[in-house]
Amino acid sequence: MIALNDLAAYKLFPSTFHESTWTVGKQITWAFWHLLWLGGANLIYGVWVGAFPLTFCSFIKIVLYALVSAIIPVMESPFFVKTIS
């Protein structure tokens, strides 16, 4: 899911993802965009297996689960990338 999201975005908006214009803020925003996509994919799977009803509240709950489980890697990744370059 994330790979398809990345490939589509890189092809549709190449100037946005160019190294010279990429910022920490864009990295954090992109990471949260991935969390929303993952939440949507998890909701679809959860509905398919009968774990969640298909409601907006379920979507918010699953996105919050993804956010809580990913908050440290998401917040550390821009600083890690910045120190490498």
C-alpha contacts under 8 A as a table, 3 or more apart, distances in Angstrom:
res1	aa1	res2	aa2	distance
1	M	4	L	5.32
1	M	5	N	6.21
1	M	37	W	7.57
1	M	38	L	7.44
1	M	41	A	7.76
2	I	5	N	4.93
2	I	6	D	6.06
2	I	34	H	6.55
2	I	37	W	7.58
2	I	38	L	7.69
3	A	6	D	5.07
3	A	7	L	6.10
4	L	7	L	5.12
4	L	8	A	6.06
5	N	8	A	5.36
5	N	9	A	6.12
6	D	9	A	5.21
6	D	10	Y	5.96
7	L	10	Y	5.23
7	L	11	K	6.18
8	A	11	K	5.26
8	A	12	L	6.04
9	A	12	L	5.10
9	A	13	F	5.63
9	A	14	P	7.49
10	Y	13	F	5.44
10	Y	14	P	5.06
10	Y	17	F	6.57
11	K	14	P	5.81
13	F	16	T	5.54
13	F	17	F	6.95
14	P	17	F	5.41
14	P	18	H	6.34
15	S	18	H	5.17
15	S	21	T	7.72
16	T	21	T	6.77
16	T	22	W	7.09
17	F	21	T	7.06
17	F	22	W	6.07
18	H	21	T	5.62
18	H	22	W	6.15
19	E	22	W	5.24
22	W	26	K	6.36
22	W	27	Q	7.40
23	T	26	K	5.18
23	T	27	Q	6.32
24	V	27	Q	4.98
24	V	28	I	6.24
24	V	78	P	5.64
24	V	79	F	7.78
25	G	28	I	5.18
25	G	29	T	6.13
26	K	29	T	5.01
26	K	30	W	5.93
27	Q	30	W	5.06
27	Q	31	A	6.12
27	Q	78	P	6.15
28	I	31	A	5.06
28	I	32	F	6.30
28	I	74	V	6.97
28	I	75	M	7.13
28	I	78	P	6.98
29	T	32	F	5.17
29	T	33	W	6.20
30	W	33	W	4.94
30	W	34	H	6.33
31	A	34	H	5.08
31	A	35	L	6.43
31	A	74	V	6.24
32	F	35	L	4.87
32	F	36	L	6.36
32	F	74	V	7.93
33	W	36	L	5.15
33	W	37	W	6.40
34	H	37	W	5.06
34	H	38	L	6.06
35	L	38	L	5.02
35	L	39	G	5.99
35	L	63	V	6.69
35	L	66	A	6.34
35	L	67	L	6.62
36	L	39	G	4.99
36	L	40	G	6.22
36	L	63	V	6.19
37	W	40	G	5.06
37	W	41	A	6.20
38	L	41	A	5.04
38	L	42	N	5.98
38	L	63	V	7.61
38	L	66	A	7.45
39	G	42	N	5.06
39	G	43	L	6.01
39	G	59	F	6.66
39	G	62	I	5.50
39	G	63	V	4.59
39	G	66	A	6.52
40	G	43	L	5.04
40	G	44	I	6.25
40	G	59	F	6.76
40	G	63	V	7.69
41	A	44	I	5.17
41	A	45	Y	6.26
42	N	45	Y	5.03
42	N	46	G	5.89
42	N	62	I	7.10
43	L	46	G	4.89
43	L	47	V	6.04
43	L	52	F	7.21
43	L	54	L	7.46
43	L	58	S	7.24
43	L	59	F	6.09
43	L	62	I	6.67
44	I	47	V	5.22
44	I	48	W	6.13
44	I	54	L	7.94
45	Y	48	W	4.94
45	Y	49	V	6.27
46	G	49	V	5.34
46	G	50	G	5.94
46	G	51	A	4.88
46	G	52	F	5.29
46	G	53	P	7.93
47	V	50	G	4.94
47	V	51	A	5.92
47	V	52	F	5.07
47	V	53	P	5.79
47	V	54	L	6.11
48	W	51	A	7.75
50	G	53	P	7.22
52	F	58	S	6.53
53	P	58	S	6.69
54	L	58	S	6.64
54	L	59	F	7.75
55	T	58	S	5.21
55	T	59	F	6.49
56	F	59	F	5.02
56	F	60	I	6.29
57	C	60	I	5.15
57	C	61	K	6.14
58	S	61	K	5.01
58	S	62	I	6.15
59	F	62	I	5.22
59	F	63	V	6.11
60	I	63	V	5.11
60	I	64	L	6.09
61	K	64	L	5.13
61	K	65	Y	6.28
62	I	65	Y	4.93
62	I	66	A	6.26
63	V	66	A	5.03
63	V	67	L	6.03
64	L	67	L	4.86
64	L	68	V	6.02
65	Y	68	V	5.27
65	Y	69	S	6.20
66	A	69	S	5.20
66	A	70	A	5.99
67	L	70	A	5.16
67	L	71	I	5.54
68	V	71	I	5.48
69	S	72	I	7.80
70	A	73	P	5.61
70	A	74	V	5.95
71	I	74	V	5.17
71	I	75	M	6.02
72	I	75	M	5.27
72	I	76	E	6.01
73	P	76	E	5.11
73	P	77	S	5.86
74	V	77	S	5.50
74	V	78	P	7.61
75	M	78	P	6.67
75	M	79	F	7.68
76	E	79	F	5.48
76	E	80	F	6.12
77	S	80	F	5.00
77	S	81	V	6.08
78	P	81	V	5.17
78	P	82	K	6.07
79	F	82	K	4.94
79	F	83	T	6.20
80	F	83	T	5.32
80	F	84	I	6.43
81	V	84	I	5.29
81	V	85	S	6.56
82	K	85	S	5.57
